[in-house]
Amino acid sequence: MKIVRKKINVQGIVQGVGFRPFIYNLALSIKITGFVANTSEGVIIEAEGTIKQIDNFIKNIKLNAPPLSLITDISSSEINTKHSREFIIKKSQSNKSVATLISPDIAVCQDCLNELFDPNDRRYHYPFINCTNCGPRYTIIDNIPYDRPYTSMKDFKMCPDCQKEYDDPSNRRFHAQPNACPKCGPQVQLFDSNHNLQDVEDPIVATRKKLRDGKIVAIKGLGGYHLAVDATNNEMVQKLRKLKGRDEKPFALMVRDLKIAHQYCLISNEEEQFLQSPRTPIILLKKLSNCRIAESVAPGNDYLGIMLPYTPLHHVLFEDLDTPLIMTSANYSEEPICIENDEAFKRLENIADYFLIHNRDIYLRSDDSVGIFLHNKFRYIRRSRGIVPQPVFVKSTGPAVLAVGGELKNAICLLNEGKAFISQHIGDLENIEAYNFFKMTIEHLQRIFDVKSELIVHDLHPQYFSTQWAKEQPNIQTIAVQHHHAHLTACMAENQLTEPVIGIIMDGTGYGTDGTIWGGEILIGGYSNFDRFAHFEQLPLPGGDAAIKSPWRTAISYLYKTFDSSIPNLPFIDNLDIDPIIEMIDKNINSPLTSSCGRLFDAVAAMSGGRQTIRYEAQAAIELMQSFESIDVRPFSFEIEYKMEKRVILIQPIIRSLVRSIQNNESFSKISSRFHKTLVQIFLEIANEARNETGINQIVLSGGVFQNMVLFEHTILTLEKANFRVYTHSQVPTNDGGISLGQAMIGRTLTSS
C-alpha cells in the first residue's frame, strides 16, 4: 500500500487551546507518523501514512478540533516521505511572518472546577488553576509564539509535578503555558488600605468575611482590578458611588451561579447559555419586580448587568457566598481599569478598604465584555475580555491598515488581510490614562501580530485625540473618515456586504463634512463614498456639551425654534431660568447646530417631565425608552422637506404635536410610545423613498441610538415587513466602539482603488 507524506498548515486560534496534543493523540489513534509544531504562521503538521489514513486524519482535524480552537484555514501539500517511525510534538518554531491567531481569555473549565473543589486534589482552592482548555491568554501575552517565556508566567518556574503534566501529550495541561500549582505558581495576599499585609490563614476566605461585613474590596482579576461590595447593602453601594465618582450609572454584578441569578432577573434559555459560556460576559437582564438588589445599584433602570464567576479566584470567593456582589471596574470615574498592584494601591487608596492582590502580572488591561439579547441575537455593547483578540472576518484584501476609532468608547482596529483585529474597550480619550492606554494598545497589537501598517485612518473631527495622534505619526499616509460613514461601513463589514446600502445611522455626536454636529443621518453608500440622503433638521445646541448633560437646555432650544418667543408654559419650565439660553441661541454663543437623534431623545424626555439633567450618557433617553408601553399608538405629526437635493426631517411638527399631547395630560408612557412610533414611521418613509430612487434594498442600522431596545426591534420588524433586508451589529458594538472597523475598511478601499 502506497505511503505518502503531507505538509498540513492549520491557521486560526490554534495555540494555547490544546491543539497540538489533540493532533498528537489523533495521529496515534489513526497510526500515522510525523510531527506537529507551533510556528508564527499557525500549526504545521507533517503526516505520513496511507492516502486513506491521511485523508481520515485531515477530516478529523476539521470535525473534532478542540472546543476553544477556531480553524480559519487548513491547507495541505504532498512532500517527500521521510519514513519516520513515530509521531512527535516538536518545539515551537518562529519566523518573520505571523499569521496565527491568539485565543481570548477563557473562563475556568468544568474539569478544573472539579479539581478546584476536590479536597484531595493538589490544587484544591488554588485560585490560578487552569489547563489548555481555559484560563488567561491575551492579557498575559507579550509576544508570540504563545509560549511561557513570552507570557507573564515566565518568572514562575514549574515544580516537578507541574513540569511532568506540561511535558505529557496525553495530559490536559500539556503545554498549558500558565500551568502552576500552590508550590510553584502565583499567590494571593490581602492588604488593608494602608498597605499593611493582613496576617490571615486564607486571604480569599478573609476577603469573603470583609465583604459580608460591608467593606469595599479591590480584587485583582484576569484583565484588571474590580471593586467589590455587597450589592444588597444600599448604604455601601452609595458610598462606593461617591468614592468612585459615579453618580447613577448602573454597576455590574457577579453572582455565584445561575440559580442565584434567577432570584433577581428574568433569564431566557439563550441568556443562560451565554452567562455560562467560556466568554462569560456581563449580560443585561430584565430585573424582577421583587428584586432585593439595592436600588442604588441601577437607579431608575429596569435592567441589571449580571455575570457569573469566570476565574478560579471568583469561584473560591463565592463558594460560601449567596450574596450578589457589585463587581465594577476598579478606577475613578472615566479612568482605565487598574492592572498593576502599586497602581491599584495609589489610585484606589481612597476608595477600597482592602486589596486582594496577586503576583501574576497583567500585560494588557481588559474590561469585562457587555452584551444583550435583542432580536434573536446576542449583541456586544462593549467588546473586550473573552472575545478580544478574536478577529472579525471581512471580505477585503489590500494593505495592512490601522484605524484609531473615535474619542469616546474608543477601540482601535488592525486590518490585516481578511481579518480585522478590534482591540478591547479602551475608553474615553479625554482622560490622560486612557490616552496612554490607547497608545500602548496600538503598539501591543501591532507587535503580537507582527503587522506594520501602511495607512492610518482617523475620524474627521480635527480635535479628537485619536486624530491628533494619527497626524503626528511620521512617514505614513493618513486618511480622515466621516464618523457616520464609518458606522455604515462597520455594519457592512461585519455582515460581509460589498454592495452599496441604505444606512440609518442614529447617534449623539459626529463631526459632519459641513462642520456641524451630525447624528440623525440616512446615508446611501459603501466603502468608497456616501451620499447624505436625509437627516434630521439641524437646530442649536445651547452650551454644546453643557446641553448634553442638561437635556432641558436642548428642550428649550427646540421649543424656541418651534414657537419663537411664544414658548408654551410646560410644567418642566417651572423654576428654570430660560432667558440666558434664548440669548445664547439668538446671539449664536456656543450653540453649534446639530441633527442628532440622541439630542432629540433628550429634548422629548425633558419636555415630557423626564430627566432635566443626566448623570451618565443617554440616561434621559434610557428612562424614556423604559416607559414605552405599545407600538399600537398614533405617531406624532412629522414632515419631510426637500431642501437642496436633500430630505430634511423637520423637528417643529414633532415638537408641536408633542406639546399638544403634554397639554392634554398624556402620560409619560404614552408619550414615549408615540415618540418611538414616530421615529419608526420616519425611518420607513425615508427608506422607501431611498429604495424607489436607487433600487437599493439593503439597509444597515448603526449608531448608539440603536442600543435602544424598543427602537431597534420595532425598526427591524417594520422594515422587514416592507420587504427590506435589514443588517445589524452583533460582533461589534453599534456604538462608537465599532467605528474603527468601518474606518479601516474605508481606508483600505480608498488606497486600493
N, C-alpha and C positions, 0 to 999 in steps of 0.2 A: 504494500500500500504506500502510495507516494507521500513523503513528508515535506511539508512546506514551512517556511518561517515568514511571519508578517510583522512589520513595524506598525504599531497602533498608537495614534496620537489622540488623547482624550482631553478636551478643553471644557472649562466651566468651573463650577465650585467643586473642586476635586482634591483639595488639600485641606488637611485638618478635619476631615469628615469621615475618616476610616476607609478611604478609597483604596489605598494600597493593600491593607490586609484583606479587604473584600476581593480584590483582584488575585491576591496570593492564594486565598482559600478556594476561589473559583477555579483557578488553574490546577490546583491539586485535585479537585473533585473531577475535573474533565481529563486529568492526566496529560497535561501538556507541559512543556519545559520553556525556559526563557527567563525573563526578568521584568520587573516593574520599577519605575523610578519617578520621583518628583523632579520636575525641571521648572524653570521660569516660564516655559511655554505650556505647562499643564502636566499631565501624567503621560509618560512614554512607556509603552509596553512592547516587548519583543516576545512573540508567542510562536512556539514550534510544535507541530503535530500534524495529524492528517487534515485534509481540507475540511472534512466533516467536523472534526474536533475544533478547528479554528473558527469555523462559521458558528458553531454552537457557543463557543466562548464569547465571540463578539455580540451575538444575540442576547446572551445572558447579562453582559455588561449593561446593555441598554434597558433590559427588562427589570433587573434586580439590583440596580445601583443603591448604595446606602441612602437612607431617607433624607439626610441633610445635604446630599450632593445635588448638583444641578448640571447636567451634561448639556453644553451648548453646541458642541461639535465633536464628532468622532470620525476619524479617517484612518485608512489602512493601506499599506502598500507591501507587495511581496519583496523580500530581500533574500540574500543567500543564506542557506541553512548553516548552522554552527554546531549541530549535533550536541547541543547541551544536554546534560543528564538530569538537571533539576530546575525547578522554578525558584528564583530568589528575589528578594527585595533589595535593590541597590541603594546606595547612599544618594541623597539629593544632589542634583546637578544644577549648575547656574550658568546662564549665558546672558547676552545683552537684551534679548527680546523677551519681554514679559507679556504673556498672553493669558496666564491663569487668573482665575477669579478668587476672591477671598470670601470665606464664609462670614456672615454676620455673627454677632454674639448670640448664643443659643441658650435657652433655659435648661436647667438641670434635668436630665432624663430620668425615667422611672427606674431604670437599673441602678443608677447612682443614688436615687432617693431610697431605694430598698436597703442599700448598704448604709446610707447615712443614718437610718433609724434602726439599724441592727446592732444591739449592744455587743454582739460577738465579733463584729467586723472591725478591722483595724482603723477604719476611717469613720467610726461611729461619732456622729456630731461634728465631723471635721468640715468647717464652712467653706472649704475650697475643693471639695470633691468634684471630679469631672472625668470624662472619658472622650473617646473620639467622636461620640455622638452628641456631646453637649459641652457647655462652658464658654469661657471667654475666647474670642477670636480677634475681631477687628480692633478692639480697644487696647489690646496688648501687643499688637504687631507694629514693629518699627520698619521692617523690610521683608522682602520675600527672597527665596522660598520660605514658606511658613515652617521654620524650624526653631527650636528652642533658643539658640543664640541670637535670633532676631526678634525675640519677644521679651516682655518684662519678667519672664521666668528665668532669664539667663543667669541670675545670681543665686538661684536655688539649685544646689547640686542634689540630684536624686539619690536617695538611700538605696541599698542593695535590693530591697523588696520592690521599690518603685521602678528601678532600672530593669529588673527582671521582667516586669509587666511591659515596660516600654519596648523591650527588645523581642518580645514574643509575638509573632504574627497571628497567633491564634487567640491572643488576649484582647479584650475590649479596649485596653489602654495602649495598644501598640502604637507607638509614635504619637501619643496624645501629648502635645507639647506642654500644656500646663499641668501635666501629671505630677502629683505630690501627695504627701500624707502628713500627719501631725509631726513626724520625726524630721522631715526634710523640707517642708513647704512653708508657705506664708502663715502668719499667725495674727490673731486679733488681740487688741488691747482696748481697755476702757479708760478714758481720761475725763476729768472734770473741765470746766471752762477756764480754770487757771492753769491748765496743762499738767495737773497732778495725776500721775498714774494711780488708778484705783486697784488696791490690793484685794482682788476677788478671785475666787476659785475658777469661775466660768464667766468671762466678760459678757457673753450673749445672754446668759440667764440673768446676770445683774442688770443688763440693759432692759430686759423684759420687765423687771421689777421697777426700774426707773420710769418706764413708760406707763405702767399701771399706777404709779404714784403721781402722774400728771406732769412729768418732766418732758422737755423738748430735747431730743437726742439727734445729733448729726451722725448718720450711718454711712460709712463708705461702702459703695456697692460696686456694680460692674462698670458703668460708664461715668461714675462720679458719685458725689455725696447726695444723700437725701436728708431732709429734715423730717423727723417723725414725731408724732404726738397723737394721743388718744383722740380719735375723731368723734367720740361721743361727749367729750368734755368741752362744752361751749366756751367756758372761761379761758381754757388754754388755747383753743383754736383762735379766739380773738386776740390773745396775747401774741401768738405766732404771727398773725396778720400784722399787728402793729410793729413787731420787731423786724419782720421781713419786708415791710413797706409794700404790702399787697392788700389793698383796701377790701375789694369784694370779688376779685377774680376767683373762680372755683379752684379748690385744691383737689389733687388726685388722691385716691385712697387705695390701700392694699389690704386685702382680707385673706384669711388663712386658706379658704378653699371655696369651691363652688356652692356648697351648702350654706355657708355664711353669706356669700354674695346674694343668694336668693332671698335672704331675710331683709334686704334693703332695696332690691331692684327687680324689675321685670326683665327676665332674660330668656331670649329665644334659643332654640337648639343651635342655630348658626352662631349666635353670640357666645354660647357655651363653648363651642368648638374653638373659636378664636381666643377666648380667655385662656384656654388650656393648651393652646398651640405652642410650639417651640419659640415663637416670636413674642408671646405674652405681652401684647401692647396694652396700654390703657384704653378701655372701651367706654364710650359714653352710653350710659344705660338709663332708662326711664326709672325715676325714683318712685318707690311705693308711697302711697298716701300716708301710711302709718310709720314711715321710716324713722328710726331712732337716731340717725346721724344728726349731729349738731347743725342747726340751721345755718350757722356761720361758715360751714364748710363750703356751701354753694348757695349763698343767699339769693333768694328770688329765682332760683333755677330749678327746672323740673328734672334735670339730669344729673347724674353723678358719674365721675370718671373713676372706673374700678379696674384694678389689675390684681392678678394673683402673684404669689411669691415666684421669683424666677431664678434666684441664686440659692445655693445651699444655705448661706448665711440667713437669708429671709426665712427659709423653711424651718431652720432651728429656732429662730426668733419666735415664730408663730406656733411652735409645737404645742405650747400650752397657753395660747392666747386667742380667745374668741373675739376680742375687741378689734374693730377696724382701726387702722392707723392712717392718719394723713401721711403720705409718702411723696413729698414735693421736692422739686429740685432745690438743692442747697445753695442759695445765693441770696443777695439782697436785690429786690425789685427786678430790674431787667438785666442784671449781670449774668454772665455764663455760670453754669454749674461748677462747683469746686471739684477738683480731682486730686490735688496733692495735699498731704497731711499738714504741712506747715501753712499752706494757703488756707486750708479749712480753719485751722486754729486762729489765723489772723482775721479772715473775712467773716467768720461766724461767731467770734468770741462774745459778741453782744446779743446773739440770737439763741444759741444752743446752751443747754445746761450741762450736757455730757457729749462726748465724742467716742463712738465705737469705730476705731480705725483698724487698718491692716497694713502690712508692709509689702504688698504686691502693687507695683506701680501701674497706674492707668496712663497709657501713652496718648490716648485721644478721648476727650470727653464726648459723651453721647447721652443725651437726654432720652427719657422713655418716649417711645412712639405713641401716638394718639390716633384713634380712629373711631368710626361709627358705621353701623349697618344702615344703608339707605338704598332704597330701590333695588333690593336683592343682591347688593354687593357690599363687601367691606371696603371702606374708603378711608385713606390716610388723611388726617388733618395735620399731623406732624410726623414726618418720616425720619426715623432716627434709629435707636437701638433695636436690634432684632431684624432689621430689614437692610440697613446700610452695611456694606457697600455693594449689595446685590444690584446689578445694573438693570436699567430699563432697556430692552432691546428695540432698536429702531430700524426702519427701512431707510438707510442712508449710508453712503460711502463718501470718503473725502478726507481732508486733512484733520489732524487732531485739533480740537477746539476747547478752550477754557471759557466758560461763561460764569460770570461772577454774581448773578442774581440782582436783587434789589436792595433796598435799605432796611425794610422790616421783614421779619421771618426769613432772614437770609439763609440760603443754601446755594452752594456752587455746583457746577456740573462740568465734568470732564468727559468730552465726547471723543471716543477712540474707536475707529472702525464702526461697527454696528451696535456698539454698547455705550450707553450713557450712564456714567457713574455720578449719581447725585449724592452730595455729601449729607451727613447728618445735619439736623437743625442747628444753625449757628446762632441765630437770634437777631436782635436789632442793632445795627452797626453804629448807631448814635452813641452806644456805650463803648468806651475805650477797650475794656476787657474783651467784649465781643469782637471788636475790630481786630485785635491781636489774634484771637482765636480764628477769625476769618483768614488771616494771612498764614497762620500755621497750618490750617486745613488745606489750603491751596498747595503749600509746599509738600505736605504729607501725602496727599492724594496723588500728586504727580510722581513722587518718589516711589511709592509702593507699587504703582503700575508702570513705572519707568516710561512715562509719556512726556514728551516735550511738545507743548502746544505751539501751533503755528499761527494762532489767532486768538485774541481775547475779545469777548463780546460783553458789553455792559448795557445798562439801562440808559435811555435817552436823557434822564434827569442829570444836569451837569453838577449838581451839588451832592449827589449821593456819594458816600464814602467809597462804595464799590466802584463807581465810575471814576472817581479821582485816583483810586489805586490803579485801575486799569491804564489810565492815561500816563501814569508815572513809570510804567514798565518800559525799559529801553529795548530798542531793536526788535519790536514785534508789532504787527498790524493790530489795530483795534477797530471795532465797529460798534456804533450805538444802535440800539433796537428799542422801538417804542414799546412801552410797558404792556399794553393790551394786545398788541400784535404777538408778543411773547406768550401771553396767556393762551391765545388762539392756537399757536403752533405747538405749545406744550401738550395741549389736549389732542391735537392731531398726531403728534409724535408717539404718545403712549398708546394710541389706538392704531398706530401704523397706517395712518391715512396719508395719501400722497397728492390727491386731487384737491382743488380749492373747496372751501367750505363757507357756510354762513356761521359766524361766531357771535353768540350772545354773551358778551363779556361784561360782567357786573361786579364792581368792587368799590372801594372807598376812594383811592387816590392813585393816579398815574399821570405822569408828565406827557402832555399831548404834543403833537407836531406843531400846534399853533401857540404853544407856550402856556396854555391854560391847563387846568386840572380836569382830566377826563375821569370817567368811572361808570358811565352808563352807556355802553357802546354796542352797536350792532355792526360788526365788520364783515367784509367779504374778502377772502384771500387765501393765501397759502404761505409757503416758506419764503418765497421770493418777494412778495409785495402784498399790500392790502388796501382796501378802499373803506373809508368810514361811511357806510351806507346810511346809518341813522344813529341818533344819540339823544339823550335827554337834554332839554333846554338848559343852557348854561346860566346860572344865577350866582350872585355874590355870596361869598363865604366870609362873613364879617369876623375878623380876627384870625383867619386862617386856622392854625392848629387849635387856637382857643375855642373856635366854634365846634371843632371835632369833639373836644372834651365837654362842651356845654351845648347840647343839641338845641336848647331854647334859642340860642343866637341864630342858628340856621332856620328855625321855625319863624322867627321874627323877619328874617330876610325874605323868606318865601311868601309870607303874608304881605309884607310891604310891597314886593314886586307884583303881587296879585291885586291888592286893594289900594295901593298907593297910601295916601295919608289917612284913609278911612279904614284902618285896621280894626276888624271886629273885636269886641271885648270878650275874648275867650277866657275861661277860668284860669288857664295856665299863666296868663299875663299878670294876674293879681300879684302885687308886691315886686314886680320886675321893673327895673328902670330901662325902658326900651329906647329912649331918646338917643343915648350915645351910639347905640347900634345903628339906628337910622341915619345918624350923622356920618358914621363910618361908611355906610353904603352910598349916601349922597355924594360924599367927597372922595369916594374911592380910596379910602385909607385902609390899607392892609385887608382888602376884600377881594381876593382873587376869584375869578369865575370858575365854576365847577359844573360838570354834568354828572356828578357822582350819584349813583344809585344808593350807595351807602348813606350819603348825606340826606337823600330824600327819605329814607327809612327813619333817620334821626328826627327830621322835621315832623313827619307824620306822628311818630311816637310822642314827641314833646307836646305838639299841639293837642293831642288827644288825651293828655293827662298822664302820659308815661314819664320816663326819665327826663329830667331837665339838665342834669349833669351826670356824667358817667365816670365809673371808677376803673373800668377796663374796656378794651376795644370792643365795640359793637354791643355793649350792654343794653342800650336802649332798643336796638333792633332785635336782640335776642328775646327780650321781655315782650316786645310787640308780637313776635312770632309765636311765643308760648301761649299767648292769649287767643290765638286762632281757634275757631270752632268748626267752620264748614266752608267749603268752596262754593256751596249752592246758595250764593247770595248775589245781589245785584252789584256790579262793579261801580266804582266812582266814574264820573264823566272823564273822558280823555280825548285829546285831539292830536293828530299827527300832521304837522305842517311841512310843506315842501319849500325849503329855502336853499337857494344857490346849489341846486342839484343834490341836496342832502335832505333827508327826512329828520325833522326835529320833533321830539315828543314834548309837547307843551306841558309845563308844570301848572300854570294857572288854572286850567279847567279841573285838574285833580284837586288842587287846594280849595277852590270854590265849593266843589262837591263835598269835600271832607268837612269844611266849615259848616255846611248845612247839616251834615249828619251830627256834628258836635252840638250845634244849636238845637237839634231835635232830640238831644239827650240819648243818642245811640250809645250803647255800651262800648267799652274799650275792646272787648272781644269781637263785637260786630264790626267795629271799625277795622280791626286787624284783618278779619275775614274779607271785608270788601277791598281793602288795600291789596292784599295778596292776589285776590281775583283780578283786580285791575292790572297788575303787572303781568300776570299770565296772559290776559287778553291782549295787552300791548305787544308782548313778545310774539304771540300767534299772528297778529295782524301784520306786523313788520316782516316776520319770517315768510308769510305768504307773498307779500309784495316782493321780497328779495328772490324768492323762488320763481315767481312769474317773470321777473326781469332778467334773471341769469340762468334759469334752468337748474340751478344747484339744489339738491335735495338733502344734502348732508349738513347737519347742524352740530356744532360743538358748544358746550356750556362751560364757562370758566370764570374765575374771579371769586374773591372771598365772599361775596353776597350769596353765592350758591352753596355756602355752608348752612344756609337757612333751609332746614329740612322741608318745611311746607312749600316754599317757593320752588325748591329743587324738584321735588316729586311731582307737584302739580304741573310744572312747566314741561317735564318729560312726558307725562301722561297726555297732556293737551296736544303737544307737538306730534307725538306718535299717533294719536287719534287722527291727526290731519295728514298722516302718511309721510311724515319726515323721518329720516334716520338720524337718531339723536345719539351723540357720543359724549361721554363724560369722563371725569377723572376717577381713578381708583388707586393706581400705583403711586401717583404723586399727588400732593395736595392741590386742591382747586385754588387755594390762596397763593400768596406770593412765594411760599415755599416751593412752588413748582415752576416758576417762570424761567429759571436758569436753563431748564431743558429746552424750552422754546427758543431762548436766546441762542443756545448752541446750534440748534437746527437751522435757524435763520442765518447765522454767521457762516456756517459751512456751505449752505446753498448759495449765498451771495459770492463767496470766494471761489466756488466751483463752477459757477455759470459763466 
